[in-house]
Amino acid sequence: MSLFLPEKEYQRENLLDLTSNAIGEGFYCPEGSQMPKACPANTIRRLSGARQLEDCSPCPAGYWCKEGDPQLYPCPAGHYCDGLNQTHPGSPAGPQKCPMHTFYNLTAAASRSKCHPCPAGFHCNETGIITFENFPCPLGFWCPGSGKPYLCPAGMFRSKPGAASDKECYPCIPGYYCPDPTLTGQPNTYGVPCQASYECPSGSTMPKICRAGSYCGPQTGFPPACPAGFFCPEGSHSYNTPAQM
């Protein structure tokens, strides 16, 4: 049975107790009624003898109420129960999910303010979240907690989830480059390997042509000098090709 469905079995048992034709708890009977009417969902009647719908009271804050059930239920975790109906003002409201970027891991929240902001390092990108630990900040981003995640900037990367600030984005390692993610449309989760004939020092955003007098094999961070007896023009990937001897 869904958490928010009425307790139909309880209603039947309650009706069977009406041997004296008195109105049971959770029901009301207007004048001329042939059968009791259940108090609507999100209202409650904890006494017998109700005569009209208005005798069914709004569910108190911090609780939710099932149709025809006099039992109070604590507002479920991940929700708040303030009795305010945003869709139909003036009508009683049931449990409402905590909004995005918030969570609540306890029961009986009586207002939206009880929903806690998602902590830094996490991205609560759904409503009704109970456990924020299931929503770590994704790779290549850092998350302040209370809003959207931010891309690690150009020249930086993040290969693990859970970054709480931009200081947890690290400079691209030597031999790799980390392009501007706003241009590529992709987060920098790892660096891109530097190709031969190029050099990529730490924090590179783009590969640079290998400097003259040095040579650059694949994934070169700082190029070694061309050895004595050889010459290395700009863009050299080796020093011992026939043309360089």
Backbone hydrogen bonds, N-H to C=O, Kabsch-Sander energy under -0.5 kcal/mol:
donor,donor_aa,acceptor,acceptor_aa,energy
5,L,2,S,-1.3
8,K,6,P,-1.6
11,Q,7,E,-2.0
12,R,8,K,-2.2
13,E,9,E,-2.1
14,N,10,Y,-2.6
15,L,11,Q,-2.4
16,L,12,R,-2.0
17,D,13,E,-0.8
17,D,14,N,-0.6
18,L,15,L,-1.6
19,T,17,D,-1.9
21,N,18,L,-1.4
24,G,22,A,-0.5
26,G,45,R,-1.0
27,F,24,G,-1.5
28,Y,37,K,-2.4
29,C,50,A,-2.0
33,S,30,P,-1.7
37,K,28,Y,-2.8
39,C,26,G,-2.8
42,N,65,C,-2.5
43,T,40,P,-1.4
44,I,57,S,-2.8
49,G,23,I,-1.8
50,A,27,F,-0.5
55,D,52,Q,-2.0
56,C,53,L,-2.2
57,S,44,I,-2.5
57,S,55,D,-0.7
59,C,42,N,-2.0
62,G,81,C,-3.0
63,Y,60,P,-1.6
64,W,73,Y,-2.7
68,G,39,C,-2.2
69,D,66,K,-1.7
73,Y,64,W,-1.7
75,C,62,G,-2.3
78,G,104,Y,-1.3
79,H,76,P,-1.5
80,Y,96,Q,-2.5
81,C,109,A,-2.6
85,N,83,G,-0.5
86,Q,84,L,-0.8
91,S,88,H,-2.2
96,Q,80,Y,-2.5
98,C,78,G,-2.6
101,H,124,C,-2.9
102,T,99,P,-1.2
103,F,116,H,-2.0
104,Y,129,I,-2.0
108,A,75,C,-2.6
114,K,111,S,-1.6
115,C,112,R,-1.8
116,H,103,F,-2.6
118,C,101,H,-2.5
121,G,143,C,-2.5
122,F,119,P,-1.3
123,H,135,F,-3.1
125,N,123,H,-1.7
128,G,98,C,-2.7
132,F,130,I,-0.6
134,N,131,T,-1.3
135,F,132,F,-2.4
137,C,121,G,-2.3
140,G,158,R,-1.0
141,F,138,P,-1.5
142,W,150,Y,-2.5
143,C,163,A,-2.5
150,Y,142,W,-3.0
152,C,140,G,-2.6
155,G,178,C,-2.5
156,M,153,P,-1.8
157,F,170,Y,-2.3
158,R,188,N,-2.1
162,G,137,C,-2.1
168,E,165,S,-1.8
169,C,166,D,-1.6
170,Y,157,F,-2.8
172,C,155,G,-2.6
175,G,200,C,-3.2
176,Y,173,I,-1.6
176,Y,200,C,-0.5
177,Y,192,V,-2.0
178,C,204,S,-3.0
183,L,180,D,-1.4
184,T,180,D,-1.8
185,G,181,P,-2.1
189,T,187,P,-1.3
192,V,177,Y,-3.1
194,C,175,G,-2.7
197,S,216,C,-2.7
198,Y,195,Q,-1.5
199,E,208,K,-3.0
200,C,220,T,-2.8
203,G,172,C,-2.9
204,S,201,P,-1.4
208,K,199,E,-2.3
210,C,197,S,-2.6
213,G,232,C,-3.6
214,S,211,R,-1.4
215,Y,224,P,-1.6
216,C,236,S,-2.6
219,Q,194,C,-3.1
220,T,217,G,-0.7
226,C,213,G,-2.8
230,F,227,P,-1.5
231,F,244,Q,-1.0
235,G,210,C,-2.4
236,S,233,P,-1.4
244,Q,241,T,-1.8
245,M,241,T,-0.6
245,M,242,P,-0.9
